[in-house]
């Protein structure tokens, strides 16, 4: 578990520490890559080959010190560890295409968790890939991804927003351990969708109600401690400069992609295969008792 947390934290910071290179004219297809400073040469080459990085990609190294700087408020120092190993890339996509996340060797953070946190930070229209040479949790990747986006788009993201996005990722991951990753990501997304559609609540009591309503709608049961954790997170979100209109737009695009996949021939075939699989299991069970 300790090994997983160390890698998890190594990934969020990787993407925050890209040098100040102005890429205001970055074009569709341009790539920014972050590499953990403690990767061996063989592991570094392994992840670069895996990500199929072009020769003109902008490369950046992230240190463990930087990981502690951005995650120390939310995770104990011992869990952050002493090695920076996670790697990631962000590829500029065409305007209006939305966010797409893919991961490899990441066990603690789901694609949806990354999507949620990146949307909070203001990242849009990009293809994101997070990986490591062996299995890690993936929390530390967010920080570097945010920085990579800043460099590629020449858009500064405030420190307060970066901090709350990192806090969101950690909170969602911890909540996922208790109620399931899918439930945790869906709950966070639903509350954010309410913020985007109906405006940011005026006070803590209104946030508590939105958390309760979202949990009820999704049939998720929260302990008082879990509810307090979510209320604290969204109360912080309320007080920082988040573009909720853009968050809502990115959430809509993400839902559209899922809908289009389900309605596509590929999606229908996939769903049918899942149905057939469970039917075959059921038939096998029934046959035992005949």
Secondary structure as UniProt FT lines:
FT   HELIX           2..14
FT   TURN            15..16
FT   TURN            24..25
FT   TURN            28..29
FT   STRAND          31..36
FT   TURN            37..38
FT   HELIX           41..51
FT   TURN            55..56
FT   STRAND          58..62
FT   HELIX           64..71
FT   TURN            72..74
FT   HELIX           77..80
FT   STRAND          87..92
FT   TURN            95..96
FT   STRAND          99..103
FT   HELIX           111..121
FT   STRAND          126..131
FT   HELIX           139..141
FT   HELIX           142..153
FT   HELIX           159..179
FT   HELIX           181..198
FT   HELIX           204..217
FT   TURN            218..219
FT   HELIX           224..238
FT   HELIX           244..263
FT   HELIX           265..288
//
